[in-house]
Structure formats: structure tokens, C-alpha cells
């Protein structure tokens, strides 16, 4: 390196104002000479004026922004060596004893000095180690008691509902089950707590105060926290932080403090970006991580504690998570006098309006505190509350239980109803009666009764009357057979069947949630397809048997009596003919009496048989009607009522599972 010009005066090292030099050690003189040589090489004239000195200062400042000053770097190395008890130079050689004023020789020139001094004074923050091959495996979380039963019921509920409800409706319940299963596989000895808040609420400052070291960046630039940062108070937390998607470069350890370590052992604290950040990706990160952590500390400030975004988007929807929620009023140092209590009371009022239960007087609920992360006032109280909260090892189970409650509340409109599902016996009987009317069961019974009577008249009537009736009925329909209905009646019967199906589906689906009511109606509609044709076929099979109706035991006696009456008429008539022809002795009384007895006795026997046949004919008609009604009811039951009952049974089952899901309580072991 070329030395300075003979006439050039050495450049003094700059002080705090950049102008007034001060005496330093040999190292400062060497630094000053080095900068002077650089300045001399940059300029060809030895007598540089003040403007050149200013240009040189600007050049040095720009370089110092990129590389720390050598003196500051050496001082940083010496500080690190002093902490380890082995003072050495930057090149590894033992460092000589420094003069008492050596510490005062550090550059302190404006922005460069402030940044260098802050970097030197900031204690080292150890990065959280990842799980190694030899690291102990954390004890996984275990759900016990009611919570385990509720998760099983929710899983069964989702499985039973997949064919009836759309995937969007079941998405939240499925997510809760997935997250509960994922959390169960991880450590049950750690509690993941997120610190969330709005821009300028001081959450990062509170995060640093709890950790005892400046981990998260704070300042006036917004948003300050661009990515979530995790701080763990014990080993075995790597898998939990991996689940949050926080990279290793953003994992830290708190400052070593035996009392704090014992108090907060098992805590994993996560500093989130601002939930009201202008950056969309920041808000997305907040929403994603809030679904994965075990508890949340909401940090609010006196200016924006009533912000609508906080209450409507987060606190109100998460009201059921009050037991795993802390609400902290920060920056109380800015409030004069009793204003802190007034703001705190108003905050409690807003939380109550949001439906957030407050954990006061021993009741379970959110913990509300007031503190100042800047002055440290109230931070100890929060640390103590956090320590007790973490030591219980129940936050994860309470969070899962609250998620199950929220999922059940979302599913309530598709499961809960004010009436007991099912078809009443009255509705079933009414449906069967409508089908019987459609198939003509009553008319078939009347036809069967008339057929019985006709048969009785034919069997027990006088020969002359039977001959006359036979002559009249030669072109009539065969006795005992059902004739096909005309097209008009067939169309009317089809409409009756459709009306019966529609009525029973409405009765079965009345009061059910929309998806299940729709499933019931669809099941009834599918069953009604082809039902009229099936009823016609059943009517033909279950109608009157071919041929004549069966005869009772007294019919042969009636036939013999009718034959005797006919014989009397014949004998009396032949007798009279014989007398007229002179073949027999004249005696009109006896043959006339025989003829009159036969003529009068035949109709009397027929009338008696008709009266005696009324009861059997009625029973025969009712039996035919009953058979047809049962056939129609069986067909309707198999095609319509059974599918509808299956849907109602499925709904009843999911209602029972839903009742198990909505049961309160959680256990963890």
C-alpha cells in the first residue's frame, strides 16, 4: 500500500458527531491510518479539503453498511471469548491484556455505530435443535374418557353421512378428526401457545418479554412480524413445530433461567404475524396456525381492543375455545390513572357479547389480564398463569374438545330436529288404504260377494228360474273372475298410487333436516316407479279364484229340497194330465195340491237359501277384499315404506351419534 504524501496530515478518527476526534489506542490509530491511506489512494492531491473528507466518510459509511468495522468485529469476538473464558484474537491467538480505555475505543458514529453496538450487545439466541437420531421420543398425547367417545362418534357420524351430505358440509368435521389424529401422535408433554394480535398491539414485544431475549423483531415498521417464530422451553418439540410449518431458521430457545425454565417447561410459544396485516399471506398464515395450536394469547391495545375485525372474525367464531384462550390488554403504561380498569371492564363486556366465557371466580373460561410488555408490569402474572396452564397438560385435549363442539354446532342444522323421526301406524294404514282403493279392493270384495250369491241362486233356485237366468247370462262375464279396468279407471288408479306415495313421503319427511328429508322423498319416488303395474299383477293373482265360489255344507240339502219341490210339480202335473186323458180316476184335489206345493215350495226354498247365503257371501267378499288389501299393502311396503324406513333408520342412527358428539367433557392421559 502506498503511504501518505509528505504534506498530507493524518486523518483523525471520527467521534460521535462525526467530527470531533478523540485519543484512542494503537488499533484506532492503525484504523485511522488505513482509512487515510484509502483516502489518499482515491485522490491524487495530498492537501484534501473538507469536502473530500465528507466524501470519504460517505464512502466508508456505505462500506460499513455491508461489512462491520474491523474494530467492532474484534470487539464482538473478544466479548464472545470472554463469555467462554478463553480470550483470544480474531485469528485464534491469545489476546493481550487491554488497557482500561480500550472498551471506549469502539466506533460509535451515527447509524453505523448504533447498529454495530446493538448487534454486539444483543445476547446470542440459540436456534432450536431438531430431533436427532439419539433424541428421546416424546410421550404421545392420549385421549381418554368422554373425548375419546366423542371422537369415535364423530368419525362414525361422518362415515354414515357421506352418502347423504355433500363433502363441503362434512369438511370441517373431517378436518377436526384429521387434526385430532395428527395431534394425538405428537407429544402430550408440550403445549403449543400462539401469540396473536393486530398491528401495533405489541405482541412481538410481549413474546420477547416472555422469552427473556429479543427473538422477534419489534419496531415502527409495519408489519414487523412477517413469518411465525417459535420458541420452545424444553426438548422434544421439533415434531410439533414441524406440524406448524415453521422452518428451522425461525426456531429459538429462551434465555437460560432456571426458574422460568421450570415454570414454563413444555411450552412452545409462537409469535404470529399481524392478523390485520395488509399482506394477504400474513393473514393466511395466522388463520392456518390458529387451527393447529393448543391455545391462543390474544394481545390487544387500548386503541384497537374493540376492533370489529378481531371480534367478528376471530373472537366470536372461537367463543367455544374460551378455555384455551388468553386475552391480554397490553400497553397499559399508556393509560393514566384508573383508565386501565375502565378499558379492562369494557373489554370484558365485549368478550361477553361475543359469547366468550370468562374464567373468573373459578369458572372455566378465558383468562383476561392487563400488562405492559415495555415496562414488564404484569408480565410475571401472565408467566405464572401460563406456567399453571402448561403444567396441567390438558390444553391439547380441551382444544380438540372445543373443535369437536364447533364442528357439532356447524352440523346441527343437518341433524337436529324438533320431532321424532319415523312413520306412525296411522300413516302406514292410510298409505295401505290408499293403495287398496287404487287397486279396487272394495270393488273386488263386492264382486266376490255378488258372485257367491249368484252361485247360491244357481244352486238352490228353481229349474225354471235357473234356465231363465242362464239364458240371460250367456253373454256375461265368467263367474268369479275380475275383469280388467277400462283405460279411464286405470289412469285414475295410477294417479291414486302417485298421490298415496307423495302423501306418505311428505308425512315421513316432515320436520326432518333438508338433506335427510330429500333422501326420504327420493327413496319413496324410486319405489313408486312400476308400482301401479305391480299392483295390477298382484290384484290378478290375489283376486277371486277361477271357477265358482266354494259351497257350504247345507247346499246339498237345499238342492234336494228344490228337487223335491220340482218333483211335486211334475207329479201333480202328470196326475192332472192323466185325469184329463182318462187314465186315472178323477181327483183334482191331490194333484192340484201337489202342484201348488211344488210351485210355492220351490221359491220358498230359493228364498231361504238366499237368506242363508248372505252371511257366507259377505264373509267371502270381505276375505277377497282382505287378500287384495294385504297384497297391495305388501307391495307398497316392499317398494316404498321399507326404503323410506331405511332412510329414517339411518337418520335415527346418525342422530344418536350426533347426540354422543354433543356430549360435553374431555379427558387426556
PyMOL commands that set and color helices and strands:
alter all, ss='L'
color gray80, all
select helices_A, chain A and resi 26-42+50-66+70-84+102-105+110-121+146-161+167-184+203-211+238-244+248-250+258-263+280-290+308-315+319-324+332-334+339-353+379-391+395-415+425-439+441-460+463-472+487-509+514-528+531-542+555-581+588-661
alter helices_A, ss='H'
color red, helices_A
select strands_A, chain A and resi 143-144+191-197+229-232+251-253+267-271+295-301+325-330+367-370+667-668
alter strands_A, ss='S'
color yellow, strands_A
deselect
rebuild
show_as cartoon
